[in-house]
Amino acid sequence: LRLVAVLKAILDGEKAAVLQRDRHLPLSFHRRQEELKFSLGLQRLQHRVREIQALQERDGPAGEGLGQDGALLVQSLTAGTAPQELPTIILEAVKELEAAKQQVLKRIQIWKRQQQLAGNGAFFEENLAPLQKRCESLVEVYFQLHQQVMAASAELGPELLPRLLERFTEVLSSLVKR
């Protein structure tokens, strides 16, 4: 028991020394984690757009002339989502778009706060290039998804389409305003 107590004390001391030495590590770690989370969400959103496009090509009149490569793409994209229908996938994509928008707005708010603190003498080294890249990639996916929703307007019905268009308008206006 004494050996265990000595080892625990040694490990606690090492843990405290590492935390003391690397205090700045969590900030950069969280920033990197946030970047990875956003890029993963964006990739998931791009996959949803391709999935919607493949479903529309399969079900629409253009789906008859897909050819072998197009049929394989439709099969691979819809293999895991066979029981789902197009409106469900579109709603999931819009929800993911809104989550990605929230991440961008959060990052914009952090940048604004850092800029304010820089006015008081705090160190401010961040530039707008990564933030601009996030906004541009999100808006690009936004327009792709909007285009797919408009192409599927007949399948979405008269009650779902206006709600989706309202959500799209809210996403774009909040990005532009902030």
Secondary structure by P-SEA (a helix, b strand, c coil): caaaaaaaaaaaaaaaaaaaaccaaaaaaaaaaaaaaaaaaaaaaaaaaaaaaaaaaaaccccccccaaaaaaaaaaacccccccaaaaaaaaaaaaaaaaaaaaaaaaaaaaaaaaaaacccccccaaaaaaaaaaaaaaaaaaaaaaaaacccccccaaaaaaaaaaaaaaaaaac
